Amino acid sequence: MNEPSGSRRECERAFARIAEGLVHYRHVDGDAASRPTLMMHASPASSRSVEPLALAVAQIGGGRVIAPDTPGNGDSVPLRQNEPELLDYANAIVRTLDALAIKRVDIYGFHTGAHIGIELAIAHPDRVGSLALDGLLWLEESERADFLTQYAPPLVADAWGTQIFQALQFIRDQSWFFPHFKRDPAHNLGGGAMPPELLHTLTVDLLKAASSYHLAYRAVFRHRLAERLPKLTVPVLLMADDGDPTRESVRRAATLVVDARTAIGGEGWSPDGVRRKASRLVEFFGQTAER
């Protein structure tokens, strides 16, 4: 459903209370008769990173969009487990939906959000209409230990503020290398430096979650896609932009999901890229609206 010409949506902020405390979320109001869209962001960002996409999906599709900060990221309370698994994050998101009186959603997940979406759809298929996964990390067993020990070290505050510089370098290097801890020509993404404004925004998000950001990353690094993907029973769209270093993982994942649709290619998070991504999502969610 398209909105009348000239109408304008706004992304607002609110909190929902679960057992651990407050979960922060962004939302765009829409047609109450439509199934809402749940958007889950990548680590170590917050729902702020998907706000342009949330607005575009609401504008094009007309429905309600909810984008929570993953527990322990952004302004959301961390989970209680010392080493939470993806299912723990998924269950917390379901409890957030319960607090908002939302029974069923279409899910868009980006990177960490996609991995959480997989476990949410497996454990709670009755809560999911369809599932769009934008970027997945497929790790071989030989790679897993390096990612667990080197990719997302805890940020510890000290009197010299070194955690601020560590956070800045962590975000900066992610735009240059994948994985960021392998700073050599073979792992250079060739994309150039991140825009300063984006570097600032993502660094602030990371510093907000300095003591807990790494837990969601580590849950992803323990995730075994070869075992989990065949368990999906909801309609799935697998996506990756041209510049996404996980796009080959997405192609591999497509071979394990029954009747999965794939959409490899796109302009990332540029304004035109966001608009095209939103149109693709609205079309996919619309095709499964009767499910």
Secondary structure, DSSP 8 states (H G I E B T S, - for coil): ----TT-----EEEEEEETTEEEEEEEE--BTTS--EEEE--TT--GGGGHHHHHHHHHHH-B-EEEE--TTSTTS---S-SS--HHHHHHHHHHHHHHTT---EEEEEETHHHHHHHHHHHH-GGGEEEEEEE------HHHHHHIIIIIS------TT-HHHHHHHHHHHHHTTBSSTT--SGGGB-------HHHHHHHHHHHHHTTTTHHHHHHHHHT--HHHHGGG--S-EEEEE-TT-TTHHHHHHHHTTSTT-EEEE---TTSHHHHHHHHHHHHHHHHHTTT-
